[in-house]
Amino acid sequence: MCGIAGIVNFKDNPIENIEAMNRKLHRRGPDAGEYWLCENDRIVMGHRRLAIVDLSENGSQPMESLDKRYVIVYNGEIYNAHKIKQQMQDTFGHLIYRGSSDTEILLNAIAHYGVKETLKKCRGMFAFALYDREKKTLTLARDRMGEKPLYYGKVKDSFVFASDINAIRAVDGFSNPIDTAVLQGYFINGYITAPYSIYQGIYKLKPGCVLTLETPFSKWSCEEYYDIKDVARNGQKNRFKGTEREAVDELDGLLKKAIKDQMVADVPLGAFLSGGIDSTLVVSLMQSISDIPVRTFTIGFEEEKYNEAVFAKETAKHLGTKHTEMYVGYQDVIDLLPCIPEAFGEPFADSSQLPTMLVSKMTREHVTVSLSGDAGDEFFCGYNSYKEIQNGLRIMQGKLGFIKEPLRTSLGKQILKYNVMHSPFLRVLGRTLSIHTPEELYRAINDDDIRAHRLCISKKVQPYPTGNEIYPDGFLTGAESNLMLMNILQYLPDDILTKVDRAGMYYSLETRIPLLDADVMQFAWTLPDEYKMNQGVTKKILKELLYRYVPESMMNRPKKGFSVPVSIWLKEGKMREWAESVLNDAYSLSNDYINAGLVQAVWKDYINNNHWSSLIWYILMFDQWLLYENGK
């Protein structure tokens, strides 16, 4: 794993600027840092290395092709690199390699197949920049699901790119203002959705996309090489025809293959083990194909409601892993809070960022690579909200079905005109009457406080229009499938994968996610819905597979998720002092973005009645980032 950066059409001091960018990427690549400069073409590219495969100098970057035509900076892992290498050898004969890194295989593949054809062959997580010295073009590419980040845009007259937005901020002359249009989305979701970033003129390359920048480097174009929507639709057209047992057998084989590929490393490797279904399944399969005990890691909390460490320990003992656990508390979180703005680079407010950072820090003390169980909820119908959606659809079609249009919508709007902040019943009733589609129901269930979240934004802020293409209602057959697709298109890359990457890389830990293997994803979309959720049982097929390795009695407990008791801790002692300090210190800075009067009311209501805990965290994370951005 690494960090990449570059400047095209630079004006002055290219070496000083790329070195400044590289310094900001040090946590992503602590082992080495280099740059490549072409004065004539006015392009410089930098790289920070975290050596995982081929630890020798032969794997160093930036890397040039043997004929000097191509130069690449690359971040990631291509798990089928040696298969691609063999295909090239079969087709083109013997090719010369200086080492065994996947970077060199990727570079050779691009030279022989071209960028887009190579990307279709790659299975892995990556982001890279490739300069073609013959055509004078720069190409940026990002993996299929967005596991690895890549920012790009303009700083004055220069085109810049980097793995971390903090590296772009390090470019001399950076003065891009905050893009206030993204704030409504942030205060609803807790993150900023691609292709936007917190700054005007700086963007995130979307998953499965390629950007091409041609001479004279003033304009660029983006196009998809992979679209999960096509995979989903094709999966529904070509349903798995076997029994549920046969489906479990097939998934077992696909996941074992993916995990075997992802366990390849020249450095110590382990896995997160939270005690939940997904991480336990990944560890079970790892141990089933490993000749030695797998290293597993978990953190625990004294608060029983949030603690799954005891279950993880029991599972580790059953599977025979070499298990490490660490109990963390209030002070550990207090110490971590100042690190969050640097780790994430822009406002990010999924509070599970805290335990993810804590477990990453502890894991990095023992290994360099960790496998994770993320993406099970998104591809196998794991969230409790899916059950709520089923119930909600029944209510819409049943108990409230007697209220006809246009009275239904009108009544809903009238109820919502009143101050419903303190009336959950009226809030739910008013919004339920206004619901017509599964997408609207999804919004209602996933954020009951959406109206208050919007009110937090200053009236000066004009948000981007909501794009219906993100929520393709009716695109697939079945409400649950459409809602899973919504989560996969936005929540998975912009929240879950962002959290896992930033938390891990802050401590120079590479994380890998077997459930995002292309064949596993494709198979998941062919499964009948009832294999994923049936009679209120979520992730049914994952559980059936897991029970082949772990007794059902060990896993039969309520889903807790990976979280810390922030809503409790924020009301007491040092953490409350921290929160009030952040709100006060950022008051003058945030006036242009936030409705300060409402924020104070929300904070007071939170302290007295425990309302709005998610909104308070969104505000605190934004204000803390704002202080960081202003050097305070």
C-alpha positions as CSV (number, residue, x, y, z in Angstrom):
1,M,0.0,0.0,0.0
2,C,1.2,3.5,-0.8
3,G,0.4,7.1,-1.4
4,I,0.6,8.8,-4.8
5,A,0.7,12.5,-5.8
6,G,1.4,14.7,-8.8
7,I,1.4,18.1,-10.4
8,V,0.8,18.8,-14.1
9,N,1.5,22.1,-15.8
10,F,3.5,23.3,-12.8
11,K,4.8,26.8,-12.6
12,D,7.6,27.0,-10.0
13,N,9.4,24.8,-7.5
14,P,8.1,21.4,-8.7
15,I,10.5,19.5,-6.5
16,E,9.7,21.5,-3.3
17,N,6.0,21.0,-4.0
18,I,6.1,17.3,-4.7
19,E,8.2,16.7,-1.6
20,A,5.7,18.7,0.4
21,M,2.9,16.5,-1.0
22,N,5.0,13.4,-0.2
23,R,5.5,14.4,3.4
24,K,1.7,14.5,3.8
25,L,1.5,11.0,2.5
26,H,4.2,9.6,4.9
27,R,1.7,7.6,6.9
28,R,0.4,5.9,3.8
29,G,4.0,4.9,2.9
30,P,6.6,5.1,5.6
31,D,9.2,2.8,3.9
32,A,10.4,5.1,1.1
33,G,9.6,8.3,-0.8
34,E,10.6,9.2,-4.4
35,Y,9.6,11.4,-7.2
36,W,9.9,11.6,-11.0
37,L,10.2,14.9,-12.9
38,C,10.0,15.8,-16.5
39,E,10.8,19.5,-16.9
40,N,10.0,19.6,-20.7
41,D,6.5,18.2,-20.1
42,R,6.0,20.1,-16.9
43,I,4.9,17.1,-14.9
44,V,6.1,15.7,-11.6
45,M,4.8,12.6,-9.8
46,G,5.5,11.5,-6.3
47,H,5.2,8.2,-4.4
48,R,5.4,7.0,-0.8
49,R,5.9,3.3,-0.3
50,L,4.5,0.8,2.2
51,A,6.2,-2.3,1.0
52,I,4.0,-5.4,1.0
53,V,5.0,-7.5,-2.0
54,D,8.6,-7.6,-3.4
55,L,10.3,-5.6,-0.6
56,S,13.4,-5.0,-2.7
57,E,14.3,-1.9,-4.6
58,N,12.8,-3.5,-7.7
59,G,9.4,-2.6,-6.4
60,S,10.2,1.1,-5.9
61,Q,8.2,3.9,-7.5
62,P,7.7,6.0,-9.6
63,M,8.4,3.2,-12.0
64,E,9.2,3.6,-15.7
65,S,8.5,1.0,-18.4
66,L,11.7,-0.5,-19.9
67,D,11.2,1.5,-23.1
68,K,10.8,4.7,-20.9
69,R,7.4,5.4,-22.6
70,Y,5.2,5.0,-19.5
71,V,5.7,6.2,-15.9
72,I,3.4,5.0,-13.2
73,V,2.7,5.8,-9.5
74,Y,0.4,3.2,-8.0
75,N,-1.3,2.5,-4.7
76,G,-2.9,-0.8,-4.0
77,E,-2.8,-4.6,-4.6
78,I,-3.8,-6.5,-7.7
79,Y,-4.6,-10.0,-6.4
80,N,-4.5,-11.7,-9.8
81,A,-1.3,-10.0,-10.9
82,H,0.5,-13.3,-11.5
83,K,-2.4,-14.7,-13.5
84,I,-2.2,-11.6,-15.8
85,K,1.5,-12.1,-16.0
86,Q,1.0,-15.7,-17.2
87,Q,-1.6,-14.6,-19.7
88,M,0.9,-12.1,-21.2
89,Q,3.6,-14.7,-21.4
90,D,1.2,-17.1,-23.2
91,T,0.2,-14.4,-25.6
92,F,3.4,-12.3,-26.2
93,G,6.1,-14.7,-25.2
94,H,8.8,-14.1,-22.5
95,L,8.8,-10.6,-21.1
96,I,11.5,-9.0,-19.1
97,Y,10.8,-8.2,-15.4
98,R,13.2,-6.5,-13.0
99,G,11.3,-7.8,-9.9
100,S,8.1,-9.5,-8.8
101,S,5.9,-6.5,-7.8
102,D,2.4,-6.2,-9.1
103,T,3.3,-2.6,-10.1
104,E,5.6,-3.9,-12.8
105,I,3.1,-6.5,-14.0
106,L,0.5,-3.7,-14.2
107,L,2.9,-1.5,-16.2
108,N,3.6,-4.3,-18.6
109,A,0.0,-5.1,-19.0
110,I,-0.9,-1.5,-19.9
111,A,2.0,-1.4,-22.4
112,H,0.5,-4.6,-24.1
113,Y,-3.2,-4.3,-23.6
114,G,-3.9,-0.6,-23.1
115,V,-5.3,1.0,-19.9
116,K,-9.0,0.0,-20.2
117,E,-8.5,-3.6,-21.3
118,T,-6.0,-4.0,-18.4
119,L,-8.4,-2.6,-15.9
120,K,-11.0,-5.1,-17.0
121,K,-8.6,-7.9,-16.1
122,C,-7.5,-6.5,-12.7
123,R,-9.0,-7.9,-9.5
124,G,-8.0,-5.9,-6.5
125,M,-7.9,-2.5,-4.9
126,F,-6.0,0.3,-6.4
127,A,-5.6,3.9,-7.6
128,F,-2.9,4.9,-10.0
129,A,-1.6,7.7,-12.3
130,L,0.1,6.8,-15.6
131,Y,1.9,9.2,-17.8
132,D,2.4,8.4,-21.5
133,R,5.4,10.3,-22.7
134,E,4.7,9.5,-26.3
135,K,1.1,10.7,-26.4
136,K,1.6,13.4,-23.6
137,T,-1.5,12.1,-21.7
138,L,-2.0,11.5,-18.0
139,T,-4.4,8.8,-17.0
140,L,-5.9,8.3,-13.5
141,A,-7.8,5.2,-12.5
142,R,-9.6,3.9,-9.4
143,D,-10.6,0.3,-8.5
144,R,-14.1,-1.0,-9.1
145,M,-15.7,-0.3,-5.7
146,G,-13.5,2.6,-4.5
147,E,-11.4,0.8,-1.8
148,K,-8.5,3.2,-2.6
149,P,-8.9,7.0,-2.8
150,L,-7.9,9.4,-5.5
151,Y,-8.4,13.2,-5.4
152,Y,-7.8,15.5,-8.3
153,G,-8.5,19.0,-9.6
154,K,-7.1,22.4,-10.2
155,V,-4.9,24.5,-7.9
156,K,-4.6,27.8,-9.7
157,D,-3.4,26.8,-13.2
158,S,-2.0,23.4,-12.3
159,F,-3.7,20.0,-12.4
160,V,-3.0,18.1,-9.2
161,F,-3.8,14.6,-7.9
162,A,-3.2,12.7,-4.6
163,S,-4.3,9.8,-2.5
164,D,-5.0,12.3,0.4
165,I,-6.6,15.7,0.1
166,N,-4.1,16.9,2.7
167,A,-1.4,16.4,0.1
168,I,-3.2,18.7,-2.3
169,R,-3.5,21.3,0.4
170,A,0.3,21.2,0.7
171,V,0.8,22.6,-2.9
172,D,2.1,26.1,-2.8
173,G,-0.6,28.6,-3.5
174,F,-3.5,26.4,-2.5
175,S,-6.4,28.6,-1.7
176,N,-9.5,26.7,-2.9
177,P,-12.5,27.8,-0.8
178,I,-14.8,25.4,1.0
179,D,-17.5,24.1,-1.4
180,T,-20.6,25.1,0.7
181,A,-22.9,23.3,-1.8
182,V,-21.7,19.9,-0.3
183,L,-22.7,20.8,3.3
184,Q,-26.3,19.8,3.1
185,G,-25.3,16.3,2.0
186,Y,-22.7,16.1,4.7
187,F,-25.1,17.1,7.5
188,I,-27.6,14.5,6.2
189,N,-25.1,11.6,5.6
190,G,-22.1,12.4,7.7
191,Y,-19.8,12.3,4.8
192,I,-19.2,14.0,1.4
193,T,-20.2,12.0,-1.6
194,A,-18.1,11.5,-4.7
195,P,-17.3,13.2,-7.1
196,Y,-17.3,16.2,-4.7
197,S,-14.9,17.1,-2.0
198,I,-14.9,19.7,0.7
199,Y,-13.1,22.1,-1.6
200,Q,-14.2,23.8,-4.8
201,G,-12.3,22.6,-7.8
202,I,-11.1,19.4,-6.1
203,Y,-12.9,16.1,-6.7
204,K,-12.9,12.4,-5.9
205,L,-12.5,10.1,-8.8
206,K,-15.5,7.8,-8.7
207,P,-15.1,4.1,-8.3
208,G,-14.7,2.1,-11.5
209,C,-13.7,5.3,-13.5
210,V,-10.8,6.4,-15.6
211,L,-9.8,10.1,-16.1
212,T,-7.8,11.2,-19.1
213,L,-5.9,14.5,-19.2
214,E,-4.5,15.5,-22.6
215,T,-2.2,18.2,-23.8
216,P,-2.5,21.2,-23.1
217,F,-3.7,19.8,-19.8
218,S,-6.6,22.2,-19.4
219,K,-9.5,19.8,-19.8
220,W,-10.1,16.2,-18.7
221,S,-12.7,13.6,-19.3
222,C,-14.0,10.7,-17.1
223,E,-15.6,7.5,-18.2
224,E,-16.6,4.2,-16.5
225,Y,-14.8,0.9,-17.1
226,Y,-16.9,-0.9,-14.5
227,D,-20.5,-0.3,-13.3
228,I,-21.9,-2.3,-10.4
229,K,-25.4,-1.4,-11.6
230,D,-24.8,-3.5,-14.8
231,V,-23.6,-6.4,-12.6
232,A,-26.7,-6.1,-10.4
233,R,-29.1,-6.0,-13.4
234,N,-27.3,-8.9,-15.2
235,G,-27.4,-10.9,-12.0
236,Q,-31.2,-10.5,-11.7
237,K,-31.6,-11.6,-15.3
238,N,-29.4,-14.7,-14.7
239,R,-30.6,-16.0,-11.3
240,F,-28.8,-18.8,-9.5
241,K,-31.0,-21.9,-10.2
242,G,-29.6,-24.2,-7.5
243,T,-30.9,-25.0,-4.0
244,E,-29.9,-22.9,-1.0
245,R,-27.4,-25.6,0.0
246,E,-25.8,-25.4,-3.4
247,A,-25.7,-21.7,-3.2
248,V,-23.8,-22.0,0.1
249,D,-21.4,-24.4,-1.5
250,E,-20.7,-22.0,-4.3
251,L,-20.2,-19.0,-2.0
252,D,-17.9,-21.1,0.1
253,G,-15.6,-21.8,-2.9
254,L,-15.7,-18.2,-4.2
255,L,-14.8,-16.7,-0.8
256,K,-12.1,-19.2,-0.1
257,K,-10.5,-18.4,-3.4
258,A,-10.8,-14.6,-2.8
259,I,-9.3,-15.0,0.7
260,K,-6.5,-17.2,-0.5
261,D,-5.6,-14.5,-3.1
262,Q,-5.7,-11.8,-0.4
263,M,-3.5,-13.6,2.0
264,V,-0.5,-13.3,-0.2
265,A,2.0,-10.9,1.3
266,D,5.7,-10.7,2.1
267,V,5.0,-9.1,5.5
268,P,3.0,-10.3,8.6
269,L,-0.8,-10.6,7.9
270,G,-3.8,-11.0,10.2
271,A,-7.5,-10.1,10.4
272,F,-9.9,-7.9,12.4
273,L,-12.3,-10.0,14.5
274,S,-15.2,-8.1,15.9
275,G,-17.3,-11.1,16.9
276,G,-20.0,-10.3,14.3
277,I,-21.1,-12.5,11.4
278,D,-18.9,-11.0,8.6
279,S,-15.5,-10.8,10.3
280,T,-16.0,-14.2,11.9
281,L,-16.8,-15.7,8.5
282,V,-13.7,-14.2,7.0
283,V,-11.5,-15.4,9.8
284,S,-13.1,-18.9,9.7
285,L,-12.3,-19.3,6.0
286,M,-8.8,-17.9,6.5
287,Q,-8.1,-20.4,9.3
288,S,-9.6,-23.2,7.2
289,I,-6.9,-22.7,4.4
290,S,-4.0,-21.7,6.7
291,D,-1.4,-24.2,8.0
292,I,-0.6,-21.9,11.0
293,P,-2.9,-20.0,13.4
294,V,-4.2,-16.8,11.8
295,R,-3.4,-13.6,13.8
296,T,-6.7,-12.0,14.9
297,F,-7.3,-8.6,16.6
298,T,-10.2,-7.0,18.5
299,I,-10.9,-4.2,20.9
300,G,-13.4,-4.2,23.7
301,F,-15.2,-1.7,25.9
302,E,-16.2,-1.9,29.5
303,E,-19.8,-0.8,28.5
304,E,-21.5,-4.2,28.0
305,K,-24.0,-2.8,25.4
306,Y,-21.1,-2.0,23.1
307,N,-18.7,-4.8,23.9
308,E,-18.3,-7.8,21.6
309,A,-14.7,-8.6,22.6
310,V,-15.8,-11.5,24.8
311,F,-17.6,-13.1,21.8
312,A,-14.6,-12.5,19.6
313,K,-12.3,-14.2,22.1
314,E,-14.7,-17.2,22.3
315,T,-14.7,-17.5,18.5
316,A,-10.9,-17.2,18.3
317,K,-10.5,-20.0,20.8
318,H,-12.9,-22.2,18.8
319,L,-11.1,-21.5,15.5
320,G,-7.6,-21.8,17.0
321,T,-6.4,-18.3,16.0
322,K,-3.6,-16.4,17.6
323,H,-5.8,-13.8,19.2
324,T,-4.9,-10.3,20.6
325,E,-7.4,-8.1,22.3
326,M,-7.2,-4.7,24.0
327,Y,-9.8,-3.0,26.1
328,V,-10.1,0.7,25.5
329,G,-11.9,3.3,27.4
330,Y,-12.9,6.9,27.7
331,Q,-9.3,8.3,27.8
332,D,-8.3,6.4,24.7
333,V,-11.0,8.1,22.7
334,I,-10.1,11.5,24.2
335,D,-6.5,11.0,23.0
336,L,-7.7,10.0,19.6
337,L,-10.0,12.9,18.8
338,P,-7.3,15.4,17.7
339,C,-6.1,12.9,15.1
340,I,-9.4,12.6,13.2
341,P,-9.1,15.7,10.9
342,E,-5.7,14.7,9.7
343,A,-6.6,11.1,9.3
344,F,-9.7,11.8,7.1
345,G,-8.7,15.1,5.5
346,E,-12.2,16.4,5.2
347,P,-15.3,16.3,7.4
348,F,-16.3,12.7,8.1
349,A,-18.7,11.7,10.9
350,D,-19.3,8.0,11.1
351,S,-18.6,7.5,14.8
352,S,-17.4,4.0,14.2
353,Q,-14.3,5.7,12.8
354,L,-13.2,5.7,16.5
355,P,-13.1,2.0,17.1
356,T,-11.8,1.4,13.6
357,M,-8.8,3.7,14.3
358,L,-8.2,2.1,17.7
359,V,-8.2,-1.4,16.4
360,S,-6.0,-0.4,13.4
361,K,-3.5,1.2,15.7
362,M,-3.3,-1.9,17.9
363,T,-3.2,-4.3,14.9
364,R,-0.3,-2.4,13.3
365,E,1.8,-3.1,16.3
366,H,1.8,-6.8,15.2
367,V,1.1,-7.0,11.4
368,T,1.2,-4.9,8.3
369,V,-1.8,-6.3,6.5
370,S,-5.3,-7.0,7.9
371,L,-8.3,-8.6,6.3
372,S,-11.7,-7.2,7.1
373,G,-15.3,-8.4,7.0
374,D,-16.7,-5.2,5.5
375,A,-19.3,-5.2,2.7
376,G,-21.4,-8.2,4.0
377,D,-24.3,-6.0,5.0
378,E,-24.4,-4.2,1.7
379,F,-24.3,-7.3,-0.6
380,F,-26.2,-9.7,1.6
381,C,-29.0,-7.6,3.0
382,G,-27.6,-7.3,6.5
383,Y,-28.9,-4.0,7.9
384,N,-31.8,-4.0,10.3
385,S,-33.3,-1.2,8.2
386,Y,-34.1,-3.8,5.5
387,K,-36.5,-5.5,7.9
388,E,-37.9,-2.1,8.8
389,I,-38.4,-1.4,5.1
390,Q,-40.4,-4.6,4.7
391,N,-42.6,-3.6,7.6
392,G,-42.9,0.0,6.3
393,L,-44.0,-1.1,2.9
394,R,-46.7,-3.3,4.5
395,I,-47.9,-0.2,6.5
396,M,-47.9,2.0,3.4
397,Q,-49.9,-0.6,1.5
398,G,-52.1,-1.6,4.4
399,K,-53.0,0.5,7.4
400,L,-52.5,3.9,5.7
401,G,-53.6,2.7,2.3
402,F,-57.2,4.1,2.9
403,I,-55.8,7.7,2.7
404,K,-55.9,8.5,-1.0
405,E,-54.0,11.1,-3.1
406,P,-53.9,14.0,-3.2
407,L,-55.1,14.2,0.4
408,R,-52.4,11.8,1.5
409,T,-49.4,14.0,0.4
410,S,-51.2,17.2,1.5
411,L,-51.8,15.9,5.0
412,G,-48.2,14.7,5.3
413,K,-46.9,18.2,4.3
414,Q,-49.2,20.0,6.8
415,I,-48.0,17.8,9.7
416,L,-44.4,18.4,8.7
417,K,-44.9,22.2,8.8
418,Y,-45.2,22.1,12.6
419,N,-42.2,21.9,14.9
420,V,-41.8,18.2,15.1
421,M,-38.4,18.1,16.7
422,H,-40.0,17.0,20.0
423,S,-42.7,14.7,18.6
424,P,-41.3,11.5,17.0
425,F,-44.8,10.2,16.4
426,L,-45.9,13.3,14.3
427,R,-42.5,13.3,12.5
428,V,-42.9,9.7,11.5
429,L,-46.6,10.0,10.6
430,G,-46.1,13.1,8.5
431,R,-43.2,11.7,6.6
432,T,-44.8,8.3,6.1
433,L,-47.9,9.9,4.5
434,S,-45.5,11.7,2.1
435,I,-43.8,8.5,1.0
436,H,-44.5,7.0,-2.4
437,T,-41.4,5.0,-3.3
438,P,-38.9,2.6,-1.6
439,E,-36.2,5.3,-2.0
440,E,-38.3,7.8,0.0
441,L,-39.0,5.1,2.6
442,Y,-35.3,4.3,2.8
443,R,-34.5,8.0,3.5
444,A,-37.2,8.1,6.2
445,I,-36.0,5.0,8.0
446,N,-32.3,5.7,7.8
447,D,-32.5,9.3,9.0
448,D,-35.6,10.2,11.0
449,D,-34.0,13.5,11.8
450,I,-33.3,14.6,8.2
451,R,-35.4,17.7,8.4
452,A,-33.5,19.0,11.5
453,H,-30.2,18.1,9.8
454,R,-31.1,20.3,6.9
455,L,-32.1,23.1,9.2
456,C,-28.5,23.2,10.6
457,I,-27.2,24.6,7.3
458,S,-26.9,28.4,7.0
459,K,-29.5,29.9,4.7
460,K,-26.5,31.3,2.7
461,V,-25.6,27.8,1.6
462,Q,-27.1,26.6,-1.7
463,P,-26.8,22.8,-2.0
464,Y,-26.2,20.8,-5.1
465,P,-29.4,19.3,-6.5
466,T,-30.1,15.7,-5.5
467,G,-29.3,13.4,-8.3
468,N,-31.9,10.7,-8.9
469,E,-29.3,8.6,-10.6
470,I,-27.9,7.8,-7.2
471,Y,-31.2,6.3,-6.2
472,P,-32.4,4.3,-9.2
473,D,-35.9,3.5,-7.9
474,G,-37.3,0.6,-9.8
475,F,-34.0,-0.1,-11.5
476,L,-34.0,-3.6,-10.1
477,T,-36.8,-6.1,-9.2
478,G,-37.7,-5.9,-5.5
479,A,-37.5,-3.1,-2.9
480,E,-34.7,-4.8,-1.0
481,S,-32.5,-5.1,-4.1
482,N,-33.0,-1.5,-5.0
483,L,-32.1,-0.4,-1.5
484,M,-29.0,-2.6,-1.4
485,L,-27.9,-1.0,-4.7
486,M,-28.4,2.5,-3.2
487,N,-26.1,1.6,-0.3
488,I,-23.5,0.0,-2.6
489,L,-23.4,3.1,-4.9
490,Q,-23.0,5.7,-2.2
491,Y,-22.8,4.5,1.5
492,L,-20.3,1.7,0.8
493,P,-17.6,3.8,-1.0
494,D,-18.1,7.2,0.6
495,D,-18.6,6.0,4.2
496,I,-17.5,2.4,4.9
497,L,-14.5,2.1,2.5
498,T,-13.4,5.6,3.3
499,K,-13.5,4.8,7.0
500,V,-11.5,1.6,6.7
501,D,-8.9,3.0,4.3
502,R,-8.2,6.3,6.3
503,A,-8.3,4.6,9.7
504,G,-5.9,1.9,8.6
505,M,-3.5,4.1,6.6
506,Y,-3.2,6.6,9.4
507,Y,-1.3,3.8,11.1
508,S,0.3,2.5,7.9
509,L,-1.9,-0.6,8.0
510,E,-3.1,-2.1,4.8
511,T,-6.7,-3.4,4.9
512,R,-8.2,-5.9,2.5
513,I,-11.8,-6.8,2.0
514,P,-12.5,-10.3,0.5
515,L,-16.3,-9.7,0.2
516,L,-15.5,-7.1,-2.5
517,D,-14.0,-9.8,-4.7
518,A,-15.5,-9.3,-8.2
519,D,-16.7,-12.9,-8.5
520,V,-18.2,-12.8,-5.0
521,M,-20.1,-9.6,-5.8
522,Q,-21.3,-11.0,-9.1
523,F,-22.6,-14.1,-7.5
524,A,-24.3,-12.2,-4.7
525,W,-26.4,-10.4,-7.3
526,T,-27.6,-13.7,-8.9
527,L,-29.0,-14.9,-5.6
528,P,-32.8,-14.9,-5.0
529,D,-33.7,-12.3,-2.4
530,E,-35.0,-15.0,0.0
531,Y,-31.4,-16.5,0.2
532,K,-30.3,-13.2,1.6
533,M,-33.2,-12.3,3.9
534,N,-36.1,-14.6,4.8
535,Q,-38.7,-14.3,7.6
536,G,-36.8,-11.5,9.2
537,V,-33.4,-13.3,9.1
538,T,-30.8,-11.0,7.5
539,K,-27.6,-12.2,5.7
540,K,-29.1,-15.7,5.7
541,I,-26.7,-17.3,3.3
542,L,-23.7,-15.8,5.1
543,K,-24.9,-17.2,8.3
544,E,-25.6,-20.6,6.8
545,L,-22.0,-20.7,5.5
546,L,-20.6,-19.5,8.8
547,Y,-22.4,-22.2,10.7
548,R,-20.3,-24.8,8.9
549,Y,-17.3,-23.5,10.8
550,V,-18.7,-22.0,14.0
551,P,-21.7,-23.4,16.0
552,E,-24.9,-21.4,15.6
553,S,-25.2,-21.1,19.3
554,M,-22.0,-19.0,19.5
555,M,-23.4,-16.5,17.0
556,N,-27.1,-16.3,18.0
557,R,-27.2,-12.9,19.6
558,P,-28.4,-9.4,18.6
559,K,-26.4,-7.4,16.0
560,K,-24.4,-4.7,17.8
561,G,-22.4,-3.1,15.1
562,F,-18.9,-1.7,15.5
563,S,-19.3,1.4,17.7
564,V,-18.3,3.2,20.8
565,P,-20.6,4.7,23.4
566,V,-20.1,8.3,22.1
567,S,-23.7,9.3,23.0
568,I,-22.9,8.5,26.7
569,W,-19.4,9.8,26.9
570,L,-20.2,13.1,25.2
571,K,-22.3,14.1,28.2
572,E,-19.7,13.8,30.8
573,G,-16.2,14.8,31.9
574,K,-13.4,15.5,29.5
575,M,-15.3,14.5,26.4
576,R,-18.1,17.0,27.2
577,E,-15.4,19.6,27.8
578,W,-13.9,18.8,24.5
579,A,-17.2,19.0,22.7
580,E,-18.1,22.4,24.2
581,S,-14.6,23.7,23.5
582,V,-14.9,22.7,19.8
583,L,-18.3,24.3,19.5
584,N,-17.2,27.5,21.1
585,D,-13.8,27.8,19.3
586,A,-15.4,27.1,15.9
587,Y,-18.3,29.5,16.5
588,S,-17.0,32.4,14.5
589,L,-15.5,30.2,11.8
590,S,-18.7,28.2,11.3
591,N,-21.2,31.1,11.1
592,D,-21.1,31.1,7.3
593,Y,-22.0,27.4,7.1
594,I,-24.1,26.5,10.1
595,N,-27.2,27.9,11.8
596,A,-25.5,28.7,15.1
597,G,-28.7,29.3,17.0
598,L,-30.1,25.9,16.1
599,V,-26.8,24.2,16.9
600,Q,-27.0,25.6,20.5
601,A,-30.6,24.4,20.8
602,V,-29.7,21.0,19.5
603,W,-26.8,20.7,22.0
604,K,-29.0,21.7,24.9
605,D,-31.7,19.2,23.9
606,Y,-29.0,16.5,23.5
607,I,-27.6,17.1,27.0
608,N,-31.0,17.2,28.6
609,N,-32.9,14.6,26.6
610,N,-30.3,12.6,24.6
611,H,-31.9,13.7,21.3
612,W,-29.9,14.3,18.1
613,S,-26.8,12.3,19.0
614,S,-25.9,11.7,15.4
615,L,-26.4,15.3,14.4
616,I,-24.3,16.5,17.3
617,W,-21.4,14.2,16.1
618,Y,-21.8,15.6,12.5
619,I,-21.5,19.1,13.8
620,L,-18.5,18.3,16.1
621,M,-16.6,16.6,13.3
622,F,-17.3,19.5,10.9
623,D,-16.3,22.1,13.5
624,Q,-13.1,20.2,14.5
625,W,-12.1,19.9,10.8
626,L,-12.8,23.6,10.4
627,L,-10.4,24.4,13.2
628,Y,-7.8,22.0,11.7
629,E,-8.2,23.6,8.3
630,N,-7.6,27.0,9.8
631,G,-4.5,25.8,11.7
632,K,-6.1,25.9,15.1
